[in-house]
Amino acid sequence: MPTTTTNYSWNKPTVGGDEDAWGGYLNGNWDSLDTLLGGVTNAELSILDGATITTGELNILDGVTASAAELNLLDGVTATTAELNYLDVTTLGTTEASKAVTADANGVVTFDNGVSEEYTAVASSSNATTVNLRDGTNFSHTLSENTTFTFSNPAASGKVSSFTLKVVQDASASGYTITWPSAVDWADATAPTLTATASAVDYFVFITHDGGTTWYGFTAGQALG
């Protein structure tokens, strides 16, 4: 009787025995190998030519439930090992140095360190100034003429958009004014009066949760310059 291999139970004919049975054993082994390799092509097998991966590294794939279609999403990926390691996150939802930002099972992101944001200067042209929320959440404007503000591209209703706006009066103390969007709701329904002295700084905060239908406006400080 033949013995069998350890991993795949392929038949190993007895040396000097199993007369007239070798052909059957070999054919059975080839059939088993064919089934094992399935539809793997020579080109796909050649990808392994020269691979230095260890058994331990291959065993990382043991238990992977991704489908062939899902694995094929990686076909053509040119990311380096270092770039792929950006995804090696210890705790989902908590930021780490030089790692991708992820959300936890509840969709929450915890920033474990500070957050750095863009500071965007907006200018007036033909008495019009636009604050585009796609550009950031912290803006400044140095007055060069009387101007009417527009707030564009807030988040959709049900999400929150907010931003700060630093308004600087010109160095000549021209007393330029701002016409705010009609959607801005100020305390007591009264817009603040800008500080008119040279280079004076006024700071404002705006927030909306209904897609910009209403912007709540707050004066953070005036005559700061």
Secondary structure by P-SEA (a helix, b strand, c coil): cbbbccccccccccccccccaaaaaaaaaaaaaaaaacccccccccccccccccccccccccccccccccccccccccccccccccccccccccccccccccccccccccccbbbbbbbbbbbbcccbbbbcccccccccccccccccccccccccccbbbbbbbbbbcccccccccccccccccccccbbbbcccccbbbbbbbbbbcccccbbbbbbcccccc
